Amino acid sequence: MPGLFDQQEKQERTKAQPLAARMRPRSLDEFVGQRHFLGEGMLLRRMLQADRLGSMIYYGPPGTGKTSLGQVIALHTRCHFAVLNAASAGVKELRAELDKARDRLSRGDGRTILFVDELHHFNKTQQDVLLPDVEAGVVNLIAATTANPFFSLASALISRSQVFEFKTIDEEDIAQLLWRALTDKERGLGETHAEATDEAINFLAEICDGDARRALTALEIGVLSLDAGHKVFDLQVAQESIQKKAVLYDAKGDQHYDVASAFIKSIRGSDPDAAIYWLARMLVAGEDPRFIARRIVISASEDIGNADPQALVLANAAALATERVGMPECRIMLSQAVTYLAAAPKSNAAYMAINAAMDDIENHRVIPVPTHLKDGHYGGAKTMGHGEGYEYAHNSKEGWVDQDYLGVEKTYYEPVDRGYEAEIKQRLDELRAKRSQASGNE
């Protein structure tokens, strides 16, 4: 039987929680964000309406509602909600929760939602412990992770779960949540009778980078630090209540690859502003500038090539300067190279040419060296006819002779009509026309 003071103790524990924990949504209607899978007609909403809730993996940055949504779903489905943190729990704790879930089911006490936070901290063996009970329906697993599950989780677990990617919460939703917290007397800051300016709330909504927890924490710090006679949460207080956020960037995980991908695609897409932003994002996060320099050199040939041969020269110079100078000054050389490459005319003709030629060779379409091109300088070569019939191009007035250099009709390099490569294209078109005309006259 509950004690007389149980309710009071519960209230005191709730009051001791930070604002972000107290303001966790209690229903789907209170939940903000993630409309792409939780909005009307979207997948997760349909799963809940059909009462066909399977195991799920929630993947996304901190403060986007992964834990909150798990709790809301438990309330919505009237399931028991059990929580484990994979960073601190082991197989023993995991098996204990699975045993409890099995007992509840046997007693007719309903099903269990097992919420495992930061599941990527479990190794493959620990993840495999979950599989039998997930498959048997003993628990509905909700796994939350900030790491890309396709990199960090066992494929067997992914195949048995629905993956939902959480995105940062937009500014409008964050602002709505902050106003609710400021006025809520039961769970929020309503009892303080503090007021806030639109400017301050909008500032927090913008500066928190879609992290609701960070915005609510700043609001709580600011309001509780106000003087008794000055209960206005204004822009200055808001600015003083929030710290600079560490850039979310895992040098070995998907953030590393995603940002690098956006960087290269921005150069390829001729958007210097976007390319500079992604360059800055990597540098501020502590990415190795030599990695960035290597990517720039590759892009100079892959994406620009002969449309502007100077791009490779500049990229190489920036890479060399990065090695010699290091951070923070090498950011200037990298920026120069990036803006040049982004603004340069583009061609991937050289890149496509070598790929096509290597594909032919790797697929056993090997062309023998024509006899007249073989080395004829060693003893006995002439007796085999090697080099016989070869014409030295520089002996021609034009520096070109109509001669077969491959042995088959094949075109690998197809220059584009952009930048300097347009001149290359014109010259090659003329030479190929001469060769075709000469062949027709034979």
C-alpha positions in Angstrom: 0.0 0.0 0.0 1.4 3.4 -0.9 2.7 5.5 2.0 1.0 8.8 3.0 3.9 10.8 1.7 4.5 8.9 -1.6 2.6 11.5 -3.7 4.5 14.4 -2.0 7.8 12.6 -2.6 6.9 12.1 -6.2 6.1 15.8 -6.6 9.4 16.8 -5.1 11.3 14.4 -7.4 9.5 15.9 -10.4 10.3 19.5 -9.2 14.0 18.5 -9.0 14.1 17.4 -12.6 15.4 19.9 -15.2 12.8 21.7 -17.2 13.6 19.6 -20.3 12.7 16.4 -18.4 9.5 17.9 -16.8 8.3 19.2 -20.2 8.5 15.8 -21.9 5.2 15.4 -23.9 2.5 13.2 -22.4 0.6 12.6 -25.6 1.1 12.6 -29.4 -0.6 16.0 -29.5 2.0 17.5 -27.3 4.9 16.1 -29.2 6.6 18.6 -31.5 8.6 17.9 -34.7 9.2 14.8 -36.8 6.1 15.4 -39.0 7.8 13.4 -41.8 6.9 10.2 -40.1 4.5 11.2 -37.3 2.2 13.6 -39.0 -1.2 12.7 -40.2 -1.1 9.9 -42.7 2.6 9.3 -42.1 4.1 5.8 -41.4 4.4 5.8 -37.6 1.1 7.5 -37.1 -0.5 4.8 -39.3 1.3 2.0 -37.3 -0.1 3.4 -34.1 -3.6 3.8 -35.5 -3.5 0.2 -36.8 -2.1 -1.0 -33.4 0.7 -2.8 -35.4 3.6 -1.4 -33.6 6.8 -3.4 -34.2 10.3 -2.8 -33.1 11.9 0.5 -34.1 15.2 2.2 -34.3 15.3 5.9 -33.7 18.3 7.6 -35.2 19.2 11.3 -35.0 21.0 14.1 -33.2 20.5 14.8 -29.4 17.5 16.8 -28.3 15.2 15.8 -31.1 12.7 13.8 -29.1 13.8 10.1 -29.3 13.3 9.3 -25.7 10.2 11.5 -25.4 8.5 9.7 -28.3 9.3 6.3 -26.8 7.5 7.3 -23.6 4.6 8.8 -25.4 4.1 5.6 -27.4 4.2 3.6 -24.2 1.4 5.7 -22.8 -0.5 5.6 -26.0 -0.4 1.8 -26.3 -0.6 1.3 -22.5 2.5 -0.8 -22.5 5.0 -1.1 -19.7 7.9 1.2 -20.4 11.4 -0.2 -19.4 14.5 1.8 -20.0 18.2 0.7 -20.4 21.2 2.8 -21.3 23.6 0.7 -23.4 26.5 2.9 -22.3 26.2 1.6 -18.8 24.1 -1.6 -18.9 25.5 -5.0 -19.8 24.1 -8.4 -20.8 23.1 -9.2 -17.2 20.8 -6.1 -17.0 19.5 -6.7 -20.5 18.5 -10.3 -19.7 16.9 -9.2 -16.5 14.6 -6.8 -18.3 13.7 -9.4 -20.9 12.8 -11.9 -18.2 10.6 -9.3 -16.5 8.9 -8.6 -19.9 8.3 -12.4 -20.4 6.8 -12.6 -16.9 4.4 -9.7 -17.5 3.2 -11.3 -20.7 2.7 -14.7 -18.9 0.6 -13.0 -16.1 -1.5 -11.2 -18.6 -0.1 -7.8 -17.5 0.4 -6.6 -21.0 3.4 -6.1 -23.3 6.6 -4.2 -22.7 8.3 -1.5 -24.7 12.0 -1.8 -24.0 13.7 1.5 -24.7 17.4 1.0 -25.2 19.2 4.4 -25.4 22.5 4.6 -27.3 22.2 1.1 -28.6 25.3 1.4 -30.7 27.3 1.0 -27.4 26.2 -2.6 -27.3 28.6 -5.0 -29.2 27.2 -7.5 -31.7 26.9 -10.2 -29.0 24.9 -8.0 -26.8 22.7 -6.9 -29.7 22.1 -10.6 -30.6 20.7 -11.2 -27.1 17.7 -9.1 -28.1 16.9 -11.0 -31.3 14.9 -14.0 -29.9 12.6 -11.9 -27.8 12.2 -9.3 -30.5 11.2 -11.9 -33.0 8.9 -13.7 -30.5 7.1 -10.4 -29.7 8.0 -10.6 -26.0 9.1 -6.9 -26.2 8.7 -4.1 -28.6 12.2 -2.8 -28.9 12.7 1.0 -29.4 16.4 1.6 -29.8 17.7 5.2 -29.9 21.1 6.1 -31.3 23.0 9.1 -32.5 25.1 6.9 -34.7 24.0 5.8 -38.2 22.4 2.3 -37.5 23.5 1.0 -40.8 27.1 1.6 -39.7 26.8 0.7 -36.0 24.1 -1.9 -35.5 23.8 -5.6 -36.4 22.1 -6.2 -39.7 19.9 -8.9 -38.2 18.5 -6.3 -35.8 18.0 -3.7 -38.5 16.1 -6.1 -40.7 13.6 -6.8 -37.9 13.1 -3.1 -37.1 11.6 0.0 -38.7 14.3 2.7 -38.9 13.0 6.3 -38.3 15.5 9.1 -38.8 14.9 12.1 -36.4 15.7 15.5 -37.8 16.5 18.7 -35.9 13.3 20.4 -34.8 12.4 23.6 -36.7 12.5 27.0 -35.1 8.7 27.4 -35.1 8.2 24.2 -33.1 11.0 25.1 -30.7 9.5 28.5 -30.0 6.1 26.9 -29.4 7.7 24.6 -26.9 9.5 27.4 -25.1 6.3 29.5 -24.7 4.5 26.4 -23.4 7.2 25.8 -20.8 7.2 29.5 -19.7 3.5 29.5 -19.0 2.9 25.9 -17.7 2.3 26.2 -13.9 2.2 22.4 -13.4 5.5 21.3 -15.1 7.0 24.5 -16.4 8.0 27.9 -15.2 4.5 29.4 -14.9 4.8 29.8 -11.1 7.7 32.2 -11.6 5.4 34.7 -13.3 8.2 35.6 -15.7 7.6 37.2 -19.0 9.6 36.9 -22.2 10.1 38.9 -25.3 9.5 37.5 -28.7 13.0 38.5 -29.6 14.5 36.3 -26.8 12.4 33.3 -27.5 13.1 33.5 -31.2 16.8 33.8 -30.5 16.8 30.6 -28.5 14.8 28.8 -31.1 17.3 29.8 -33.7 20.6 29.4 -31.8 19.8 25.9 -30.4 20.3 24.3 -33.8 17.1 22.3 -33.5 18.0 20.8 -30.1 14.9 21.3 -27.9 16.7 20.2 -24.7 19.3 22.8 -25.2 16.7 25.6 -25.7 14.7 24.6 -22.6 17.8 24.4 -20.5 18.8 27.9 -21.5 15.3 29.2 -20.8 15.3 27.6 -17.3 18.7 29.1 -16.5 17.7 32.5 -17.7 14.3 32.7 -15.9 15.6 31.3 -12.6 18.5 33.7 -12.6 16.3 36.8 -13.0 16.2 39.3 -10.2 13.0 39.3 -8.1 12.0 42.7 -9.3 12.9 42.1 -12.9 11.1 39.1 -14.3 11.5 39.7 -18.0 13.5 37.2 -20.0 14.8 39.5 -22.8 17.4 39.1 -25.5 20.4 39.9 -23.4 19.4 37.3 -20.7 18.8 34.8 -23.5 22.3 35.4 -24.9 23.9 35.1 -21.5 22.0 31.8 -20.8 23.2 29.6 -23.6 26.6 28.3 -24.3 28.2 27.8 -27.7 27.1 24.3 -28.9 29.8 21.8 -29.8 29.6 20.9 -33.4 27.9 17.5 -33.9 30.6 15.7 -35.9 31.9 12.2 -35.5 35.2 12.0 -37.3 34.7 8.2 -37.8 31.0 8.1 -38.3 28.3 9.2 -40.7 28.7 13.0 -39.9 32.2 12.8 -41.3 31.0 11.2 -44.5 27.9 13.3 -44.8 29.6 16.7 -44.4 32.5 15.6 -46.7 29.9 14.5 -49.3 28.0 17.8 -49.1 31.4 19.6 -49.4 32.4 17.8 -52.6 28.9 18.0 -54.1 28.8 21.8 -53.5 32.1 22.2 -55.4 30.8 20.0 -58.2 27.5 22.0 -58.2 29.4 25.3 -58.6 28.2 26.8 -55.3 31.2 28.5 -53.6 29.1 29.7 -50.6 27.8 26.2 -49.8 31.3 24.7 -50.3 32.9 27.3 -47.9 30.2 26.6 -45.3 30.9 22.8 -45.4 34.7 23.6 -45.3 34.2 25.7 -42.2 32.0 23.1 -40.6 34.8 20.5 -41.0 37.5 22.8 -39.8 35.6 24.0 -36.7 34.8 20.4 -35.8 38.5 19.5 -35.9 38.6 17.5 -39.1 42.2 16.8 -40.3 42.9 19.6 -42.9 45.0 17.2 -44.8 42.0 15.0 -45.4 40.2 18.1 -46.8 43.1 19.0 -49.0 43.2 15.5 -50.5 39.5 15.7 -51.3 40.1 19.1 -53.0 42.9 17.6 -55.2 40.7 14.7 -56.2 37.8 17.1 -57.0 40.1 19.2 -59.2 40.6 16.3 -61.5 37.3 14.4 -61.1 34.9 17.3 -61.4 36.9 20.0 -63.3 39.6 18.2 -65.2 40.6 19.8 -68.5 37.8 22.3 -68.4 40.3 24.3 -66.3 43.7 22.5 -65.9 44.8 25.3 -63.5 42.4 23.9 -60.9 44.7 20.9 -60.3 47.7 23.1 -60.0 46.0 25.3 -57.4 44.6 22.3 -55.5 48.0 20.7 -55.3 49.5 24.0 -54.1 46.9 24.3 -51.4 47.6 20.7 -50.3 51.3 21.4 -50.1 50.7 24.6 -48.2 48.4 22.7 -45.8 51.2 20.3 -45.0 53.7 23.1 -44.5 51.7 25.7 -42.7 49.0 23.7 -40.8 46.0 25.2 -38.9 44.8 27.9 -38.4 46.5 29.6 -41.4 46.0 26.8 -43.9 42.3 27.5 -43.8 43.1 30.5 -46.1 44.8 28.4 -48.7 42.0 25.8 -48.6 39.4 28.6 -48.9 41.2 30.0 -52.0 41.3 26.5 -53.6 37.7 25.7 -52.8 36.3 29.0 -54.1 38.3 28.6 -57.3 37.2 25.0 -57.9 33.6 25.8 -57.1 33.6 28.7 -59.6 35.5 26.9 -62.3 33.9 25.3 -65.4 33.2 21.6 -64.9 34.1 18.4 -66.7 34.3 14.8 -65.6 35.4 13.6 -69.0 38.9 12.6 -67.9 37.4 10.8 -64.9 34.9 8.9 -67.1 37.5 8.0 -69.6 39.8 6.2 -67.2 36.9 4.4 -65.5 35.7 3.2 -68.9 39.1 2.0 -70.0 39.8 0.2 -66.7 36.3 -1.4 -66.8 37.2 -2.9 -70.3 40.5 -4.3 -68.9 38.9 -5.7 -65.7 36.2 -7.4 -67.8 38.9 -9.1 -70.0 38.4 -6.9 -73.0 42.2 -6.7 -73.3 43.5 -5.2 -76.6 46.9 -6.5 -77.8 49.6 -3.9 -78.5 49.7 -3.3 -82.3 53.0 -4.5 -83.8 54.0 -1.2 -85.1 53.8 0.3 -81.6 55.9 -2.4 -79.9 59.4 -1.6 -78.7 61.8 -2.1 -81.6 65.0 -1.0 -79.8 66.3 -4.3 -78.4 68.2 -7.0 -80.2 65.9 -9.3 -82.3 62.9 -7.0 -82.2 63.2 -6.1 -85.9 63.2 -9.8 -86.9 59.8 -10.0 -85.3 58.6 -6.8 -87.1 58.3 -4.9 -83.8 58.1 -1.1 -84.5 58.0 -1.6 -88.3 55.7 0.9 -89.9 55.6 3.3 -87.0 55.5 7.0 -88.1 57.1 9.6 -85.8 54.5 12.3 -85.4 57.0 15.1 -85.0 58.4 14.5 -88.5 55.0 15.8 -89.8 54.5 19.5 -90.4 51.3 19.4 -88.3 52.9 17.3 -85.6 50.2 14.6 -86.3 50.0 11.6 -88.6 47.0 9.4 -89.4 48.1 6.3 -87.5 46.3 3.6 -85.5 47.4 3.6 -81.8 44.9 1.2 -80.3 44.0 -1.5 -82.9 40.3 -1.1 -82.5 37.7 1.6 -82.9 37.1 2.9 -79.4 36.4 6.3 -77.8 37.1 6.8 -74.1 37.7 10.5 -73.8 34.8 12.6 -74.8 35.6 16.2 -73.9 32.7 18.6 -73.0 32.0 21.9 -74.6 33.0 24.0 -71.5 36.0 26.0 -70.5 39.4 25.1 -71.9 38.1 21.6 -72.7 36.0 23.2 -75.4 39.2 24.0 -77.3 40.4 20.4 -76.7 37.1 19.1 -78.1 37.4 21.3 -81.2 41.0 20.0 -81.8 40.1 16.4 -81.3 37.0 16.7 -83.5 39.2 18.0 -86.3 41.7 15.2 -85.9 39.1 12.5 -85.7 37.4 14.0 -88.8 40.8 13.8 -90.7 41.3 10.2 -89.6 37.8 9.3 -90.7 38.3 11.0 -94.0 41.6 9.3 -94.5 40.1 5.9 -93.7 37.3 6.6 -96.2 39.8 7.4 -99.0 41.7 4.1 -98.6 
